């Protein structure tokens, strides 16, 4: 089947959504990512940017996948799915991101994130109605704003 930028992609079960997201990521076409989302979906990225519809989700991902994420791999890891009745589900997935280009052109270190997808059953399968991406910062428990946002740990070591 030929890809159309206005297409909608669904998955057969919520458990398949993280792989579908990673597959769309690897296509380097942000519209394929957007196609996994409902027209009025929300997506909050790791820095708090909030895209409020499929077109905005597609545009933001298309820009990133053709620039600083152009050589990345995104690998799904530990996944948890919670069904909320028969028509909704929440999927948490830990992803590993490798190969991000830094502003100076070097390759940044690997990152771990947790993506949360809120899914809704549609006639043809499952679509995301919301997603939030959170960076994992090992050994830290919150952020502190001291003029610059930094990860900190308050626990006694």
C-alpha positions as CSV (number, residue, x, y, z in Angstrom):
1,X,0.0,0.0,0.0
2,X,1.3,3.4,-0.9
3,X,1.8,5.9,2.0
4,X,-0.4,9.0,2.0
5,X,0.5,11.9,4.4
6,X,-3.2,12.2,5.3
7,X,-3.6,8.5,6.2
8,X,-4.6,7.2,9.6
9,X,-2.6,4.3,11.1
10,X,-4.2,2.1,13.7
11,X,-2.9,-0.8,15.6
12,X,-4.8,-4.0,16.3
13,X,-4.1,-4.0,20.1
14,X,-2.8,-1.4,22.6
15,X,0.2,-3.7,23.3
16,X,1.4,-3.2,19.7
17,X,1.4,0.6,19.9
18,X,5.0,1.1,21.1
19,X,6.4,-0.9,18.2
20,X,4.1,1.0,15.8
21,X,5.4,4.2,17.2
22,X,9.1,3.1,16.8
23,X,8.4,1.9,13.3
24,X,6.9,5.2,12.4
25,X,9.9,6.9,14.0
26,X,12.3,4.9,11.9
27,X,10.5,5.9,8.7
28,X,11.8,9.5,9.3
29,X,8.4,10.8,8.3
30,X,6.7,12.7,11.1
31,X,3.3,12.3,9.4
32,X,3.5,8.5,10.0
33,X,3.8,9.3,13.7
34,X,0.9,11.8,13.5
35,X,-1.1,9.1,11.7
36,X,-1.1,7.0,14.9
37,X,-3.0,9.9,16.7
38,X,-6.6,11.0,16.7
39,X,-7.2,14.3,14.9
40,X,-7.7,16.2,18.2
41,X,-4.9,14.3,20.1
42,X,-2.4,15.9,22.5
43,X,1.3,15.2,22.8
44,X,3.6,16.6,25.5
45,X,7.3,16.2,24.8
46,X,10.2,15.8,27.2
47,X,10.7,19.6,27.6
48,X,7.0,20.3,28.0
49,X,6.2,21.4,24.5
50,X,2.5,20.7,24.0
51,X,1.2,19.9,20.5
52,X,-2.6,19.9,20.4
53,X,-3.7,18.1,17.3
54,X,-2.5,15.6,14.7
55,X,-1.1,18.2,12.3
56,X,1.0,19.8,15.1
57,X,2.2,16.4,16.3
58,X,3.1,15.5,12.7
59,X,4.9,18.8,12.0
60,X,7.0,18.7,15.1
61,X,8.1,15.1,14.7
62,X,8.8,15.6,11.0
63,X,11.1,18.5,11.7
64,X,13.0,16.6,14.5
65,X,13.2,13.4,12.4
66,X,14.8,15.3,9.5
67,X,17.2,17.2,11.7
68,X,18.6,16.3,15.2
69,X,16.9,12.9,15.3
70,X,17.7,12.0,11.6
71,X,20.2,9.2,12.6
72,X,18.5,7.9,15.7
73,X,17.2,4.6,16.7
74,X,14.3,4.3,19.1
75,X,13.9,0.9,20.8
76,X,10.9,0.0,22.9
77,X,11.6,-1.8,26.2
78,X,9.6,-2.6,29.2
79,X,5.9,-2.0,28.5
80,X,2.8,-2.0,30.7
81,X,-0.7,-1.9,29.4
82,X,-3.8,-1.1,31.4
83,X,-7.2,-1.5,29.8
84,X,-9.9,0.9,30.9
85,X,-13.0,-1.0,29.8
86,X,-13.2,-2.2,26.2
87,X,-12.6,1.1,24.4
88,X,-9.7,2.8,26.2
89,X,-6.2,1.8,27.4
90,X,-3.1,3.4,28.9
91,X,0.3,2.1,27.6
92,X,3.6,3.0,29.4
93,X,6.7,2.1,27.5
94,X,10.4,2.7,28.3
95,X,12.3,3.6,25.2
96,X,16.0,3.8,24.5
97,X,17.0,6.6,22.0
98,X,20.5,6.4,20.4
99,X,22.2,8.6,17.9
100,X,20.8,12.0,18.6
101,X,22.8,14.8,16.9
102,X,24.0,17.5,19.4
103,X,24.0,21.2,18.5
104,X,27.7,21.0,17.7
105,X,27.2,18.1,15.3
106,X,28.6,15.4,17.6
107,X,26.6,12.4,18.6
108,X,25.0,12.7,22.0
109,X,24.8,9.9,24.6
110,X,22.0,7.5,24.7
111,X,18.8,8.5,26.5
112,X,16.0,6.6,28.2
113,X,12.5,7.9,28.2
114,X,9.1,6.7,29.3
115,X,6.3,7.4,26.9
116,X,2.7,7.2,28.1
117,X,0.0,6.7,25.5
118,X,-3.7,7.0,26.1
119,X,-5.4,5.0,23.4
120,X,-9.0,4.8,22.2
121,X,-10.5,2.1,20.1
122,X,-11.6,3.3,16.7
123,X,-13.6,1.4,14.0
124,X,-10.4,0.2,12.3
125,X,-8.2,-0.3,15.4
126,X,-6.5,1.8,18.2
127,X,-5.4,5.4,18.0
128,X,-3.6,7.6,20.6
129,X,-5.7,10.5,22.0
130,X,-2.8,11.7,24.2
131,X,0.9,11.0,24.8
132,X,3.5,12.3,27.2
133,X,7.2,11.7,27.0
134,X,9.4,11.9,30.1
135,X,13.2,11.6,30.2
136,X,14.6,9.1,32.7
137,X,17.3,10.7,34.9
138,X,18.9,7.9,36.9
139,X,19.6,8.7,40.5
140,X,17.6,11.9,40.6
141,X,14.1,12.5,42.0
142,X,13.1,16.0,40.7
143,X,14.2,19.1,38.9
144,X,15.3,22.3,40.6
145,X,15.2,25.7,38.9
146,X,18.2,27.8,40.0
147,X,18.2,29.9,36.9
148,X,18.9,26.7,35.0
149,X,16.8,23.5,35.3
150,X,18.9,20.7,36.8
151,X,18.1,17.3,38.1
152,X,18.6,16.8,41.8
153,X,18.3,14.2,44.5
154,X,17.2,15.1,48.1
155,X,17.8,11.7,49.6
156,X,20.6,11.1,52.0
157,X,23.3,9.0,50.3
